[in-house]
Amino acid sequence: MKPLQLHKYGGTSVATESKMKNIAQRIQNGIKKYQYVIVLSAMGSRTDELLTEAMQKKIDTQQEIDAWITQGENESTKLFQQILASMDIKSAVMTALDIPIRTNGHFGQALIESINPQTIVQQLQKVDVVIVPGFQGVYQGLITTLGRGGSDLTAVALSAGLGLECCEIYTDVPGVMTTDPKIDSNARVIDRISYDEMIDFADAGAKVLQARCVVLAKRYQLNITVRSSFEKSLGTIVGKETQMENMIVSGIALDRAQVYTSMQYSPQIHAQIMQGLPGVCSRILQMKNSSETASIVFLTNLCDFLKLQNWQSEMQSDAIFEQHRVAAVTIIGVGLMLQKEIFLAAHNVLNQNGIDMIGSWFADGRICLLVPESKGEETVRALHAFYGLEKEPN
């Protein structure tokens, strides 16, 4: 058998039939040297369209929603197979059920439990390309989904199962960048980045990779190459080693979808608050509980805001709430929690630009600054310039 490559193409890369034909041409150019496993996302915004349709049809259980929205990936793989056939390239579609990709029963956010790569290896004895719909698994014969960005996880899990050294992920940007180029045109491609930095980037709002897929890649010591589907570029290698040790700060990420809640309540209901908090809270920023007063400040992901509202309305108390949308601007690097001068300098940048800091939190590889939602992009540009991230590292 020829050497095997695994490519994953995201929604923007397969948004039209014309873009799919460009991908097929790339495969045709390499078919004499390689065989391929191709993981595809749904076309463009198809998943969002299917979610809207599910709401309109009153499909309300997560199990039924999973079965409905995975149509998008199935449509992509069917069309791509037809395009390959028109170019006389032999291919086969293998779904999560065919392989199988077994998961737990947590519909909507399923965890992969096992993969049988031998079924793919056997199929590659008959064809040059195996096409796999991303984002989906199977639990007791029922379709599950792997969460937003789950096609990345499909690609990394299959790469690990097939014993590959690298998983190639193609997207609409030339690699992992120092910040979102749509926010700051001075953003630069990072040549190499460590697993931990990439996990922080993804978790902080950078949408280039799903955080869970990087965690899995780290576990199996599998490199991920991120590059553009639309232009020739070396892209970014995500792996164990990084050439950025001389860069204290490696990038700036923005998450606009956060709700800041400050809550004051009677100490007598503290236990009740703590019991309900995990379902509505993404991060606790501050907590106080004494015999006289109790308060808590926390963040909620915008997608969980309805849960937060329901929790508040169900609470039988005189708790006082203050809430507003905020932007979370995160400085990514290595060991930042130990370098207080990074935070103090960032705070000074905000002061100089007249940007209020509503709150902050720290982790080993990141410093998160909470600013008014309307100031998120301005904050990113100011910090990106201050740390000189547009310049190549020495």
Beta strands, then each sheet from edge to edge (+ up, - down):
strand 1: 4-9
strand 2: 35-40
strand 3: 91-93
strand 4: 101-103
strand 5: 112-115
strand 6: 129-133
strand 7: 136-139
strand 8: 142-145
strand 9: 166-171
strand 10: 192-194
strand 11: 223-228
strand 12: 236-239
strand 13: 249-265
strand 14: 283-289
strand 15: 294-301
strand 16: 320-333
strand 17: 359-363
strand 18: 366-372
sheet 1: 3+ 6+ 2+ 1+ 9+ 11+ 12- 10-
sheet 2: 4+ 5-
sheet 3: 7+ 8-
sheet 4: 14+ 15- 13+ 16- 18+ 17-
end
